[in-house]
Amino acid sequence: MAKKAKKARAATPAVYRITEIVGTSPTSWADAAANGIKAASKSLRDLRVAEVDRLDVKIESGKLVYRAKLKLSFKYHGDD
């Protein structure tokens, strides 16, 4: 027997906000991005997408500090 096609559900309208952050790490850009997302998730609800905008390295006292500038999107909930 042929399977019945599932009905497509209409997407609920939503609004998303975008903010920029910079995560840092002494070891790698991946860790810098992960650290930034981890820190942001403590105060932002419903994080959806993280887009790497820029990667650079800062030199502090002869040591490298990896930095990842991220654009984070999260669902906007208004006054609920």
mmJSON file of the N, C-alpha and C atoms, coordinates in Angstrom:
{"data_MODEL":{"atom_site":{
"group_PDB":["ATOM","ATOM","ATOM","ATOM","ATOM","ATOM","ATOM","ATOM","ATOM","ATOM","ATOM","ATOM","ATOM","ATOM","ATOM","ATOM","ATOM","ATOM","ATOM","ATOM","ATOM","ATOM","ATOM","ATOM","ATOM","ATOM","ATOM","ATOM","ATOM","ATOM","ATOM","ATOM","ATOM","ATOM","ATOM","ATOM","ATOM","ATOM","ATOM","ATOM","ATOM","ATOM","ATOM","ATOM","ATOM","ATOM","ATOM","ATOM","ATOM","ATOM","ATOM","ATOM","ATOM","ATOM","ATOM","ATOM","ATOM","ATOM","ATOM","ATOM","ATOM","ATOM","ATOM","ATOM","ATOM","ATOM","ATOM","ATOM","ATOM","ATOM","ATOM","ATOM","ATOM","ATOM","ATOM","ATOM","ATOM","ATOM","ATOM","ATOM","ATOM","ATOM","ATOM","ATOM","ATOM","ATOM","ATOM","ATOM","ATOM","ATOM","ATOM","ATOM","ATOM","ATOM","ATOM","ATOM","ATOM","ATOM","ATOM","ATOM","ATOM","ATOM","ATOM","ATOM","ATOM","ATOM","ATOM","ATOM","ATOM","ATOM","ATOM","ATOM","ATOM","ATOM","ATOM","ATOM","ATOM","ATOM","ATOM","ATOM","ATOM","ATOM","ATOM","ATOM","ATOM","ATOM","ATOM","ATOM","ATOM","ATOM","ATOM","ATOM","ATOM","ATOM","ATOM","ATOM","ATOM","ATOM","ATOM","ATOM","ATOM","ATOM","ATOM","ATOM","ATOM","ATOM","ATOM","ATOM","ATOM","ATOM","ATOM","ATOM","ATOM","ATOM","ATOM","ATOM","ATOM","ATOM","ATOM","ATOM","ATOM","ATOM","ATOM","ATOM","ATOM","ATOM","ATOM","ATOM","ATOM","ATOM","ATOM","ATOM","ATOM","ATOM","ATOM","ATOM","ATOM","ATOM","ATOM","ATOM","ATOM","ATOM","ATOM","ATOM","ATOM","ATOM","ATOM","ATOM","ATOM","ATOM","ATOM","ATOM","ATOM","ATOM","ATOM","ATOM","ATOM","ATOM","ATOM","ATOM","ATOM","ATOM","ATOM","ATOM","ATOM","ATOM","ATOM","ATOM","ATOM","ATOM","ATOM","ATOM","ATOM","ATOM","ATOM","ATOM","ATOM","ATOM","ATOM","ATOM","ATOM","ATOM","ATOM","ATOM","ATOM","ATOM","ATOM","ATOM","ATOM","ATOM","ATOM","ATOM","ATOM","ATOM","ATOM","ATOM","ATOM","ATOM","ATOM","ATOM"],
"id":[1,2,3,4,5,6,7,8,9,10,11,12,13,14,15,16,17,18,19,20,21,22,23,24,25,26,27,28,29,30,31,32,33,34,35,36,37,38,39,40,41,42,43,44,45,46,47,48,49,50,51,52,53,54,55,56,57,58,59,60,61,62,63,64,65,66,67,68,69,70,71,72,73,74,75,76,77,78,79,80,81,82,83,84,85,86,87,88,89,90,91,92,93,94,95,96,97,98,99,100,101,102,103,104,105,106,107,108,109,110,111,112,113,114,115,116,117,118,119,120,121,122,123,124,125,126,127,128,129,130,131,132,133,134,135,136,137,138,139,140,141,142,143,144,145,146,147,148,149,150,151,152,153,154,155,156,157,158,159,160,161,162,163,164,165,166,167,168,169,170,171,172,173,174,175,176,177,178,179,180,181,182,183,184,185,186,187,188,189,190,191,192,193,194,195,196,197,198,199,200,201,202,203,204,205,206,207,208,209,210,211,212,213,214,215,216,217,218,219,220,221,222,223,224,225,226,227,228,229,230,231,232,233,234,235,236,237,238,239,240],
"type_symbol":["N","C","C","N","C","C","N","C","C","N","C","C","N","C","C","N","C","C","N","C","C","N","C","C","N","C","C","N","C","C","N","C","C","N","C","C","N","C","C","N","C","C","N","C","C","N","C","C","N","C","C","N","C","C","N","C","C","N","C","C","N","C","C","N","C","C","N","C","C","N","C","C","N","C","C","N","C","C","N","C","C","N","C","C","N","C","C","N","C","C","N","C","C","N","C","C","N","C","C","N","C","C","N","C","C","N","C","C","N","C","C","N","C","C","N","C","C","N","C","C","N","C","C","N","C","C","N","C","C","N","C","C","N","C","C","N","C","C","N","C","C","N","C","C","N","C","C","N","C","C","N","C","C","N","C","C","N","C","C","N","C","C","N","C","C","N","C","C","N","C","C","N","C","C","N","C","C","N","C","C","N","C","C","N","C","C","N","C","C","N","C","C","N","C","C","N","C","C","N","C","C","N","C","C","N","C","C","N","C","C","N","C","C","N","C","C","N","C","C","N","C","C","N","C","C","N","C","C","N","C","C","N","C","C","N","C","C","N","C","C"],
"label_atom_id":["N","CA","C","N","CA","C","N","CA","C","N","CA","C","N","CA","C","N","CA","C","N","CA","C","N","CA","C","N","CA","C","N","CA","C","N","CA","C","N","CA","C","N","CA","C","N","CA","C","N","CA","C","N","CA","C","N","CA","C","N","CA","C","N","CA","C","N","CA","C","N","CA","C","N","CA","C","N","CA","C","N","CA","C","N","CA","C","N","CA","C","N","CA","C","N","CA","C","N","CA","C","N","CA","C","N","CA","C","N","CA","C","N","CA","C","N","CA","C","N","CA","C","N","CA","C","N","CA","C","N","CA","C","N","CA","C","N","CA","C","N","CA","C","N","CA","C","N","CA","C","N","CA","C","N","CA","C","N","CA","C","N","CA","C","N","CA","C","N","CA","C","N","CA","C","N","CA","C","N","CA","C","N","CA","C","N","CA","C","N","CA","C","N","CA","C","N","CA","C","N","CA","C","N","CA","C","N","CA","C","N","CA","C","N","CA","C","N","CA","C","N","CA","C","N","CA","C","N","CA","C","N","CA","C","N","CA","C","N","CA","C","N","CA","C","N","CA","C","N","CA","C","N","CA","C","N","CA","C","N","CA","C","N","CA","C","N","CA","C","N","CA","C","N","CA","C","N","CA","C"],
"label_alt_id":[null,null,null,null,null,null,null,null,null,null,null,null,null,null,null,null,null,null,null,null,null,null,null,null,null,null,null,null,null,null,null,null,null,null,null,null,null,null,null,null,null,null,null,null,null,null,null,null,null,null,null,null,null,null,null,null,null,null,null,null,null,null,null,null,null,null,null,null,null,null,null,null,null,null,null,null,null,null,null,null,null,null,null,null,null,null,null,null,null,null,null,null,null,null,null,null,null,null,null,null,null,null,null,null,null,null,null,null,null,null,null,null,null,null,null,null,null,null,null,null,null,null,null,null,null,null,null,null,null,null,null,null,null,null,null,null,null,null,null,null,null,null,null,null,null,null,null,null,null,null,null,null,null,null,null,null,null,null,null,null,null,null,null,null,null,null,null,null,null,null,null,null,null,null,null,null,null,null,null,null,null,null,null,null,null,null,null,null,null,null,null,null,null,null,null,null,null,null,null,null,null,null,null,null,null,null,null,null,null,null,null,null,null,null,null,null,null,null,null,null,null,null,null,null,null,null,null,null,null,null,null,null,null,null,null,null,null,null,null,null],
"label_comp_id":["MET","MET","MET","ALA","ALA","ALA","LYS","LYS","LYS","LYS","LYS","LYS","ALA","ALA","ALA","LYS","LYS","LYS","LYS","LYS","LYS","ALA","ALA","ALA","ARG","ARG","ARG","ALA","ALA","ALA","ALA","ALA","ALA","THR","THR","THR","PRO","PRO","PRO","ALA","ALA","ALA","VAL","VAL","VAL","TYR","TYR","TYR","ARG","ARG","ARG","ILE","ILE","ILE","THR","THR","THR","GLU","GLU","GLU","ILE","ILE","ILE","VAL","VAL","VAL","GLY","GLY","GLY","THR","THR","THR","SER","SER","SER","PRO","PRO","PRO","THR","THR","THR","SER","SER","SER","TRP","TRP","TRP","ALA","ALA","ALA","ASP","ASP","ASP","ALA","ALA","ALA","ALA","ALA","ALA","ALA","ALA","ALA","ASN","ASN","ASN","GLY","GLY","GLY","ILE","ILE","ILE","LYS","LYS","LYS","ALA","ALA","ALA","ALA","ALA","ALA","SER","SER","SER","LYS","LYS","LYS","SER","SER","SER","LEU","LEU","LEU","ARG","ARG","ARG","ASP","ASP","ASP","LEU","LEU","LEU","ARG","ARG","ARG","VAL","VAL","VAL","ALA","ALA","ALA","GLU","GLU","GLU","VAL","VAL","VAL","ASP","ASP","ASP","ARG","ARG","ARG","LEU","LEU","LEU","ASP","ASP","ASP","VAL","VAL","VAL","LYS","LYS","LYS","ILE","ILE","ILE","GLU","GLU","GLU","SER","SER","SER","GLY","GLY","GLY","LYS","LYS","LYS","LEU","LEU","LEU","VAL","VAL","VAL","TYR","TYR","TYR","ARG","ARG","ARG","ALA","ALA","ALA","LYS","LYS","LYS","LEU","LEU","LEU","LYS","LYS","LYS","LEU","LEU","LEU","SER","SER","SER","PHE","PHE","PHE","LYS","LYS","LYS","TYR","TYR","TYR","HIS","HIS","HIS","GLY","GLY","GLY","ASP","ASP","ASP","ASP","ASP","ASP"],
"label_asym_id":["A","A","A","A","A","A","A","A","A","A","A","A","A","A","A","A","A","A","A","A","A","A","A","A","A","A","A","A","A","A","A","A","A","A","A","A","A","A","A","A","A","A","A","A","A","A","A","A","A","A","A","A","A","A","A","A","A","A","A","A","A","A","A","A","A","A","A","A","A","A","A","A","A","A","A","A","A","A","A","A","A","A","A","A","A","A","A","A","A","A","A","A","A","A","A","A","A","A","A","A","A","A","A","A","A","A","A","A","A","A","A","A","A","A","A","A","A","A","A","A","A","A","A","A","A","A","A","A","A","A","A","A","A","A","A","A","A","A","A","A","A","A","A","A","A","A","A","A","A","A","A","A","A","A","A","A","A","A","A","A","A","A","A","A","A","A","A","A","A","A","A","A","A","A","A","A","A","A","A","A","A","A","A","A","A","A","A","A","A","A","A","A","A","A","A","A","A","A","A","A","A","A","A","A","A","A","A","A","A","A","A","A","A","A","A","A","A","A","A","A","A","A","A","A","A","A","A","A","A","A","A","A","A","A","A","A","A","A","A","A"],
"label_entity_id":["1","1","1","1","1","1","1","1","1","1","1","1","1","1","1","1","1","1","1","1","1","1","1","1","1","1","1","1","1","1","1","1","1","1","1","1","1","1","1","1","1","1","1","1","1","1","1","1","1","1","1","1","1","1","1","1","1","1","1","1","1","1","1","1","1","1","1","1","1","1","1","1","1","1","1","1","1","1","1","1","1","1","1","1","1","1","1","1","1","1","1","1","1","1","1","1","1","1","1","1","1","1","1","1","1","1","1","1","1","1","1","1","1","1","1","1","1","1","1","1","1","1","1","1","1","1","1","1","1","1","1","1","1","1","1","1","1","1","1","1","1","1","1","1","1","1","1","1","1","1","1","1","1","1","1","1","1","1","1","1","1","1","1","1","1","1","1","1","1","1","1","1","1","1","1","1","1","1","1","1","1","1","1","1","1","1","1","1","1","1","1","1","1","1","1","1","1","1","1","1","1","1","1","1","1","1","1","1","1","1","1","1","1","1","1","1","1","1","1","1","1","1","1","1","1","1","1","1","1","1","1","1","1","1","1","1","1","1","1","1"],
"label_seq_id":[1,1,1,2,2,2,3,3,3,4,4,4,5,5,5,6,6,6,7,7,7,8,8,8,9,9,9,10,10,10,11,11,11,12,12,12,13,13,13,14,14,14,15,15,15,16,16,16,17,17,17,18,18,18,19,19,19,20,20,20,21,21,21,22,22,22,23,23,23,24,24,24,25,25,25,26,26,26,27,27,27,28,28,28,29,29,29,30,30,30,31,31,31,32,32,32,33,33,33,34,34,34,35,35,35,36,36,36,37,37,37,38,38,38,39,39,39,40,40,40,41,41,41,42,42,42,43,43,43,44,44,44,45,45,45,46,46,46,47,47,47,48,48,48,49,49,49,50,50,50,51,51,51,52,52,52,53,53,53,54,54,54,55,55,55,56,56,56,57,57,57,58,58,58,59,59,59,60,60,60,61,61,61,62,62,62,63,63,63,64,64,64,65,65,65,66,66,66,67,67,67,68,68,68,69,69,69,70,70,70,71,71,71,72,72,72,73,73,73,74,74,74,75,75,75,76,76,76,77,77,77,78,78,78,79,79,79,80,80,80],
"pdbx_PDB_ins_code":[null,null,null,null,null,null,null,null,null,null,null,null,null,null,null,null,null,null,null,null,null,null,null,null,null,null,null,null,null,null,null,null,null,null,null,null,null,null,null,null,null,null,null,null,null,null,null,null,null,null,null,null,null,null,null,null,null,null,null,null,null,null,null,null,null,null,null,null,null,null,null,null,null,null,null,null,null,null,null,null,null,null,null,null,null,null,null,null,null,null,null,null,null,null,null,null,null,null,null,null,null,null,null,null,null,null,null,null,null,null,null,null,null,null,null,null,null,null,null,null,null,null,null,null,null,null,null,null,null,null,null,null,null,null,null,null,null,null,null,null,null,null,null,null,null,null,null,null,null,null,null,null,null,null,null,null,null,null,null,null,null,null,null,null,null,null,null,null,null,null,null,null,null,null,null,null,null,null,null,null,null,null,null,null,null,null,null,null,null,null,null,null,null,null,null,null,null,null,null,null,null,null,null,null,null,null,null,null,null,null,null,null,null,null,null,null,null,null,null,null,null,null,null,null,null,null,null,null,null,null,null,null,null,null,null,null,null,null,null,null],
"Cartn_x":[0.822,0.0,0.867,0.383,1.107,0.866,1.909,1.788,1.067,0.273,-0.408,0.579,0.474,1.332,0.866,1.836,1.503,1.088,0.126,-0.297,0.77,1.079,2.048,1.364,2.045,1.509,1.976,1.083,1.453,2.402,3.451,4.428,3.806,4.048,3.583,4.463,3.865,4.684,5.595,6.812,7.777,8.689,9.261,10.225,11.524,12.619,13.93,14.78,15.579,16.472,17.896,18.758,20.158,21.031,21.997,22.953,24.357,25.342,26.733,27.476,28.304,29.141,30.544,31.498,32.854,33.223,33.51,33.976,35.487,36.141,37.602,38.049,39.28,39.878,41.39,42.144,43.6,44.033,43.081,43.469,43.027,41.811,41.354,40.162,39.899,38.723,37.442,37.483,36.294,35.924,36.922,36.657,36.173,36.715,36.274,34.793,34.379,32.969,32.102,32.538,31.772,31.653,32.731,32.696,31.726,31.713,30.783,29.335,29.043,27.675,27.261,28.165,27.86,27.538,28.332,28.094,26.776,26.514,25.286,24.048,24.152,22.987,22.548,23.385,23.005,21.987,21.966,21.034,20.061,20.285,19.388,18.604,17.293,16.448,16.279,16.096,15.78,16.802,18.078,19.101,18.816,18.926,18.585,19.775,20.499,21.585,22.771,23.96,25.193,25.957,26.244,26.973,28.322,29.391,30.725,30.93,31.137,31.297,32.769,33.614,35.031,35.853,37.031,37.991,39.266,39.824,41.116,41.858,43.082,43.92,44.456,44.327,44.88,46.123,47.134,48.361,48.421,48.391,48.436,49.645,50.599,51.816,52.516,52.561,53.236,52.436,51.227,50.383,49.224,48.815,47.711,46.369,45.429,44.046,43.189,42.566,41.707,40.365,39.863,38.593,37.676,36.429,35.414,34.264,34.038,32.901,31.723,30.635,29.472,28.23,27.365,26.02,25.101,24.386,23.473,22.041,21.211,19.787,19.039,18.033,17.206,15.778,14.858,13.444,13.053,12.38,11.913,10.56,10.449,9.219,8.417,8.909,8.172,8.001,6.798,6.531,5.968,6.123,5.53,6.348],
"Cartn_y":[-1.18,0.0,1.245,2.229,3.502,4.268,4.932,5.746,7.039,7.483,8.764,9.889,10.913,12.089,12.84,13.279,14.061,15.462,15.99,17.363,18.315,19.295,20.311,21.25,21.486,22.423,23.828,24.763,26.16,26.602,27.273,27.761,28.872,28.805,29.858,31.082,32.24,33.437,33.656,34.03,34.26,35.416,36.021,37.102,36.668,36.911,36.561,37.813,37.865,38.997,38.516,39.404,39.066,39.971,39.37,40.122,39.631,40.482,40.111,39.945,38.911,38.671,38.297,38.333,37.864,36.872,35.634,34.61,34.505,34.134,34.033,32.684,32.317,31.078,31.153,30.556,30.495,29.343,28.491,27.29,27.226,27.705,27.568,28.472,28.652,29.419,28.651,27.334,26.531,26.696,26.654,26.862,28.281,29.248,30.638,30.769,30.16,30.203,29.49,28.316,27.556,28.32,28.966,29.752,30.92,31.573,32.683,32.228,31.109,30.581,30.143,29.49,29.031,30.216,31.273,32.455,33.133,33.272,33.936,33.143,31.817,30.988,31.132,31.726,31.953,33.08,33.997,35.123,35.238,34.513,34.572,33.266,33.38,32.19,31.859,30.605,30.11,30.517,30.313,30.545,29.62,30.135,29.345,29.116,30.182,30.076,30.897,30.344,31.093,31.159,32.359,32.568,33.199,32.547,33.093,34.251,35.426,36.636,36.945,36.671,37.008,36.201,35.799,35.128,35.951,36.179,36.851,36.376,36.81,36.45,37.729,37.834,38.967,38.456,39.283,38.899,39.666,38.921,39.52,38.964,39.819,39.416,38.247,38.296,37.257,35.98,35.917,34.723,35.022,34.005,34.16,33.981,34.84,34.706,34.645,33.493,33.307,33.965,34.705,35.406,35.06,34.79,34.5,35.483,36.319,37.242,36.494,36.404,35.629,36.494,36.169,36.732,35.621,35.894,34.913,35.341,34.399,34.714,33.926,34.572,33.934,34.412,33.569,33.886,35.005,36.007,37.148,36.795,36.939,36.575,37.778,38.964,40.149,40.201,40.505,40.686,39.446,38.277,37.088,36.696],
"Cartn_z":[0.0,0.0,0.0,-0.684,-0.726,0.572,1.025,2.234,1.916,2.866,2.698,2.947,2.142,2.332,3.575,4.363,5.551,5.141,5.853,5.594,6.107,5.303,5.726,6.711,7.825,8.811,8.46,8.63,8.391,9.497,9.104,10.078,10.916,12.2,13.089,12.88,12.678,12.491,13.702,13.437,14.513,14.133,15.145,14.949,15.602,14.916,15.442,15.549,16.581,16.793,16.565,16.096,15.845,16.697,17.351,18.156,17.829,18.036,17.779,19.097,19.147,20.319,19.851,20.76,20.484,21.575,21.164,22.09,21.986,23.078,23.079,23.628,23.256,23.753,23.582,24.498,24.327,23.418,22.981,22.235,20.779,20.436,19.043,18.753,17.442,17.032,17.346,17.197,17.517,18.989,19.855,21.281,21.554,20.832,21.002,20.653,19.539,19.142,20.175,20.612,21.605,22.922,23.342,24.581,24.47,23.312,23.099,23.147,22.491,22.476,23.877,24.579,25.944,26.856,26.767,27.595,27.216,25.911,25.462,25.859,25.867,26.188,27.646,28.477,29.876,30.01,29.038,29.144,27.969,26.887,25.728,25.628,25.434,25.274,23.801,23.53,22.184,21.127,21.428,20.401,19.23,18.006,16.822,15.902,15.559,14.58,15.055,14.87,15.13,13.813,13.365,12.113,12.438,11.994,12.229,11.265,11.821,11.022,10.761,11.765,11.623,12.62,12.196,13.067,13.086,14.277,14.356,15.595,15.717,16.861,17.468,18.777,19.51,20.237,20.307,20.998,22.31,23.418,24.753,25.495,25.796,26.517,25.828,24.499,23.725,23.528,24.046,23.91,22.965,22.215,21.275,21.977,21.622,22.078,20.818,20.583,19.416,19.695,18.694,18.85,17.684,18.01,16.996,17.18,16.168,16.192,15.577,16.338,15.917,15.843,14.894,14.855,15.344,16.421,16.993,16.743,16.324,16.206,17.273,17.827,18.842,18.677,19.102,18.942,19.898,19.36,20.144,20.754,22.076,22.773,23.251,23.058,23.488,24.988,25.432,26.865,27.545,26.95,27.584,28.734],
"occupancy":[1.0,1.0,1.0,1.0,1.0,1.0,1.0,1.0,1.0,1.0,1.0,1.0,1.0,1.0,1.0,1.0,1.0,1.0,1.0,1.0,1.0,1.0,1.0,1.0,1.0,1.0,1.0,1.0,1.0,1.0,1.0,1.0,1.0,1.0,1.0,1.0,1.0,1.0,1.0,1.0,1.0,1.0,1.0,1.0,1.0,1.0,1.0,1.0,1.0,1.0,1.0,1.0,1.0,1.0,1.0,1.0,1.0,1.0,1.0,1.0,1.0,1.0,1.0,1.0,1.0,1.0,1.0,1.0,1.0,1.0,1.0,1.0,1.0,1.0,1.0,1.0,1.0,1.0,1.0,1.0,1.0,1.0,1.0,1.0,1.0,1.0,1.0,1.0,1.0,1.0,1.0,1.0,1.0,1.0,1.0,1.0,1.0,1.0,1.0,1.0,1.0,1.0,1.0,1.0,1.0,1.0,1.0,1.0,1.0,1.0,1.0,1.0,1.0,1.0,1.0,1.0,1.0,1.0,1.0,1.0,1.0,1.0,1.0,1.0,1.0,1.0,1.0,1.0,1.0,1.0,1.0,1.0,1.0,1.0,1.0,1.0,1.0,1.0,1.0,1.0,1.0,1.0,1.0,1.0,1.0,1.0,1.0,1.0,1.0,1.0,1.0,1.0,1.0,1.0,1.0,1.0,1.0,1.0,1.0,1.0,1.0,1.0,1.0,1.0,1.0,1.0,1.0,1.0,1.0,1.0,1.0,1.0,1.0,1.0,1.0,1.0,1.0,1.0,1.0,1.0,1.0,1.0,1.0,1.0,1.0,1.0,1.0,1.0,1.0,1.0,1.0,1.0,1.0,1.0,1.0,1.0,1.0,1.0,1.0,1.0,1.0,1.0,1.0,1.0,1.0,1.0,1.0,1.0,1.0,1.0,1.0,1.0,1.0,1.0,1.0,1.0,1.0,1.0,1.0,1.0,1.0,1.0,1.0,1.0,1.0,1.0,1.0,1.0,1.0,1.0,1.0,1.0,1.0,1.0,1.0,1.0,1.0,1.0,1.0,1.0],
"B_iso_or_equiv":[0.0,0.0,0.0,0.0,0.0,0.0,0.0,0.0,0.0,0.0,0.0,0.0,0.0,0.0,0.0,0.0,0.0,0.0,0.0,0.0,0.0,0.0,0.0,0.0,0.0,0.0,0.0,0.0,0.0,0.0,0.0,0.0,0.0,0.0,0.0,0.0,0.0,0.0,0.0,0.0,0.0,0.0,0.0,0.0,0.0,0.0,0.0,0.0,0.0,0.0,0.0,0.0,0.0,0.0,0.0,0.0,0.0,0.0,0.0,0.0,0.0,0.0,0.0,0.0,0.0,0.0,0.0,0.0,0.0,0.0,0.0,0.0,0.0,0.0,0.0,0.0,0.0,0.0,0.0,0.0,0.0,0.0,0.0,0.0,0.0,0.0,0.0,0.0,0.0,0.0,0.0,0.0,0.0,0.0,0.0,0.0,0.0,0.0,0.0,0.0,0.0,0.0,0.0,0.0,0.0,0.0,0.0,0.0,0.0,0.0,0.0,0.0,0.0,0.0,0.0,0.0,0.0,0.0,0.0,0.0,0.0,0.0,0.0,0.0,0.0,0.0,0.0,0.0,0.0,0.0,0.0,0.0,0.0,0.0,0.0,0.0,0.0,0.0,0.0,0.0,0.0,0.0,0.0,0.0,0.0,0.0,0.0,0.0,0.0,0.0,0.0,0.0,0.0,0.0,0.0,0.0,0.0,0.0,0.0,0.0,0.0,0.0,0.0,0.0,0.0,0.0,0.0,0.0,0.0,0.0,0.0,0.0,0.0,0.0,0.0,0.0,0.0,0.0,0.0,0.0,0.0,0.0,0.0,0.0,0.0,0.0,0.0,0.0,0.0,0.0,0.0,0.0,0.0,0.0,0.0,0.0,0.0,0.0,0.0,0.0,0.0,0.0,0.0,0.0,0.0,0.0,0.0,0.0,0.0,0.0,0.0,0.0,0.0,0.0,0.0,0.0,0.0,0.0,0.0,0.0,0.0,0.0,0.0,0.0,0.0,0.0,0.0,0.0,0.0,0.0,0.0,0.0,0.0,0.0,0.0,0.0,0.0,0.0,0.0,0.0],
"pdbx_formal_charge":[null,null,null,null,null,null,null,null,null,null,null,null,null,null,null,null,null,null,null,null,null,null,null,null,null,null,null,null,null,null,null,null,null,null,null,null,null,null,null,null,null,null,null,null,null,null,null,null,null,null,null,null,null,null,null,null,null,null,null,null,null,null,null,null,null,null,null,null,null,null,null,null,null,null,null,null,null,null,null,null,null,null,null,null,null,null,null,null,null,null,null,null,null,null,null,null,null,null,null,null,null,null,null,null,null,null,null,null,null,null,null,null,null,null,null,null,null,null,null,null,null,null,null,null,null,null,null,null,null,null,null,null,null,null,null,null,null,null,null,null,null,null,null,null,null,null,null,null,null,null,null,null,null,null,null,null,null,null,null,null,null,null,null,null,null,null,null,null,null,null,null,null,null,null,null,null,null,null,null,null,null,null,null,null,null,null,null,null,null,null,null,null,null,null,null,null,null,null,null,null,null,null,null,null,null,null,null,null,null,null,null,null,null,null,null,null,null,null,null,null,null,null,null,null,null,null,null,null,null,null,null,null,null,null,null,null,null,null,null,null],
"auth_seq_id":[1,1,1,2,2,2,3,3,3,4,4,4,5,5,5,6,6,6,7,7,7,8,8,8,9,9,9,10,10,10,11,11,11,12,12,12,13,13,13,14,14,14,15,15,15,16,16,16,17,17,17,18,18,18,19,19,19,20,20,20,21,21,21,22,22,22,23,23,23,24,24,24,25,25,25,26,26,26,27,27,27,28,28,28,29,29,29,30,30,30,31,31,31,32,32,32,33,33,33,34,34,34,35,35,35,36,36,36,37,37,37,38,38,38,39,39,39,40,40,40,41,41,41,42,42,42,43,43,43,44,44,44,45,45,45,46,46,46,47,47,47,48,48,48,49,49,49,50,50,50,51,51,51,52,52,52,53,53,53,54,54,54,55,55,55,56,56,56,57,57,57,58,58,58,59,59,59,60,60,60,61,61,61,62,62,62,63,63,63,64,64,64,65,65,65,66,66,66,67,67,67,68,68,68,69,69,69,70,70,70,71,71,71,72,72,72,73,73,73,74,74,74,75,75,75,76,76,76,77,77,77,78,78,78,79,79,79,80,80,80],
"auth_comp_id":["MET","MET","MET","ALA","ALA","ALA","LYS","LYS","LYS","LYS","LYS","LYS","ALA","ALA","ALA","LYS","LYS","LYS","LYS","LYS","LYS","ALA","ALA","ALA","ARG","ARG","ARG","ALA","ALA","ALA","ALA","ALA","ALA","THR","THR","THR","PRO","PRO","PRO","ALA","ALA","ALA","VAL","VAL","VAL","TYR","TYR","TYR","ARG","ARG","ARG","ILE","ILE","ILE","THR","THR","THR","GLU","GLU","GLU","ILE","ILE","ILE","VAL","VAL","VAL","GLY","GLY","GLY","THR","THR","THR","SER","SER","SER","PRO","PRO","PRO","THR","THR","THR","SER","SER","SER","TRP","TRP","TRP","ALA","ALA","ALA","ASP","ASP","ASP","ALA","ALA","ALA","ALA","ALA","ALA","ALA","ALA","ALA","ASN","ASN","ASN","GLY","GLY","GLY","ILE","ILE","ILE","LYS","LYS","LYS","ALA","ALA","ALA","ALA","ALA","ALA","SER","SER","SER","LYS","LYS","LYS","SER","SER","SER","LEU","LEU","LEU","ARG","ARG","ARG","ASP","ASP","ASP","LEU","LEU","LEU","ARG","ARG","ARG","VAL","VAL","VAL","ALA","ALA","ALA","GLU","GLU","GLU","VAL","VAL","VAL","ASP","ASP","ASP","ARG","ARG","ARG","LEU","LEU","LEU","ASP","ASP","ASP","VAL","VAL","VAL","LYS","LYS","LYS","ILE","ILE","ILE","GLU","GLU","GLU","SER","SER","SER","GLY","GLY","GLY","LYS","LYS","LYS","LEU","LEU","LEU","VAL","VAL","VAL","TYR","TYR","TYR","ARG","ARG","ARG","ALA","ALA","ALA","LYS","LYS","LYS","LEU","LEU","LEU","LYS","LYS","LYS","LEU","LEU","LEU","SER","SER","SER","PHE","PHE","PHE","LYS","LYS","LYS","TYR","TYR","TYR","HIS","HIS","HIS","GLY","GLY","GLY","ASP","ASP","ASP","ASP","ASP","ASP"],
"auth_asym_id":["A","A","A","A","A","A","A","A","A","A","A","A","A","A","A","A","A","A","A","A","A","A","A","A","A","A","A","A","A","A","A","A","A","A","A","A","A","A","A","A","A","A","A","A","A","A","A","A","A","A","A","A","A","A","A","A","A","A","A","A","A","A","A","A","A","A","A","A","A","A","A","A","A","A","A","A","A","A","A","A","A","A","A","A","A","A","A","A","A","A","A","A","A","A","A","A","A","A","A","A","A","A","A","A","A","A","A","A","A","A","A","A","A","A","A","A","A","A","A","A","A","A","A","A","A","A","A","A","A","A","A","A","A","A","A","A","A","A","A","A","A","A","A","A","A","A","A","A","A","A","A","A","A","A","A","A","A","A","A","A","A","A","A","A","A","A","A","A","A","A","A","A","A","A","A","A","A","A","A","A","A","A","A","A","A","A","A","A","A","A","A","A","A","A","A","A","A","A","A","A","A","A","A","A","A","A","A","A","A","A","A","A","A","A","A","A","A","A","A","A","A","A","A","A","A","A","A","A","A","A","A","A","A","A","A","A","A","A","A","A"],
"auth_atom_id":["N","CA","C","N","CA","C","N","CA","C","N","CA","C","N","CA","C","N","CA","C","N","CA","C","N","CA","C","N","CA","C","N","CA","C","N","CA","C","N","CA","C","N","CA","C","N","CA","C","N","CA","C","N","CA","C","N","CA","C","N","CA","C","N","CA","C","N","CA","C","N","CA","C","N","CA","C","N","CA","C","N","CA","C","N","CA","C","N","CA","C","N","CA","C","N","CA","C","N","CA","C","N","CA","C","N","CA","C","N","CA","C","N","CA","C","N","CA","C","N","CA","C","N","CA","C","N","CA","C","N","CA","C","N","CA","C","N","CA","C","N","CA","C","N","CA","C","N","CA","C","N","CA","C","N","CA","C","N","CA","C","N","CA","C","N","CA","C","N","CA","C","N","CA","C","N","CA","C","N","CA","C","N","CA","C","N","CA","C","N","CA","C","N","CA","C","N","CA","C","N","CA","C","N","CA","C","N","CA","C","N","CA","C","N","CA","C","N","CA","C","N","CA","C","N","CA","C","N","CA","C","N","CA","C","N","CA","C","N","CA","C","N","CA","C","N","CA","C","N","CA","C","N","CA","C","N","CA","C","N","CA","C","N","CA","C","N","CA","C","N","CA","C","N","CA","C","N","CA","C"],
"pdbx_PDB_model_num":[1,1,1,1,1,1,1,1,1,1,1,1,1,1,1,1,1,1,1,1,1,1,1,1,1,1,1,1,1,1,1,1,1,1,1,1,1,1,1,1,1,1,1,1,1,1,1,1,1,1,1,1,1,1,1,1,1,1,1,1,1,1,1,1,1,1,1,1,1,1,1,1,1,1,1,1,1,1,1,1,1,1,1,1,1,1,1,1,1,1,1,1,1,1,1,1,1,1,1,1,1,1,1,1,1,1,1,1,1,1,1,1,1,1,1,1,1,1,1,1,1,1,1,1,1,1,1,1,1,1,1,1,1,1,1,1,1,1,1,1,1,1,1,1,1,1,1,1,1,1,1,1,1,1,1,1,1,1,1,1,1,1,1,1,1,1,1,1,1,1,1,1,1,1,1,1,1,1,1,1,1,1,1,1,1,1,1,1,1,1,1,1,1,1,1,1,1,1,1,1,1,1,1,1,1,1,1,1,1,1,1,1,1,1,1,1,1,1,1,1,1,1,1,1,1,1,1,1,1,1,1,1,1,1,1,1,1,1,1,1]
}}}
